[in-house]
């Protein structure tokens, strides 16, 4: 959101600027997941691919289902045990698109103005720096297959 402040809803932008207090406070805690759809809609109206918003929604739904959704639901006056709300293809669609969506989104953002170009480049560097860390929390609880895929993505971004 910081790359494209003009795409932030005015009320949210005012809130973030107020909390930032001349740059001495980090307003990030005031950005909620629920702020992203409106922000992405605004970005789409300026040319961002709708695929970014679509994949964010699928990712959110997958995460919420795995973490929070009940597996037992009422439907048509019957109790159903649900384990297959999503298909493997839903997850594969997200995973297979991560690299291209990040790259396309940052490239698009970099074309939105001089300040956005600079912050887009900084975001790419920050992403590389983040992915280079050896002590990332997910390394403690992810499978070797997940770590291998994350490392492949990390190496790709480090080359770009």
Secondary structure, DSSP 8 states (H G I E B T S, - for coil): -GGGGGGS-HHHHHHHHHHHTTTTS-GGGG--HHHHHHHHHHHHTTT--HHHHHHHHHHHHHHHHHHT--SEEEETTEEEE-S-SS-HHHHHHHHHHHHHHHHHHHHHHHTS-HHHHHHHHHHHHHHHHHHH-S--THHHHS-HHHHHHHHHHHHHHHH-
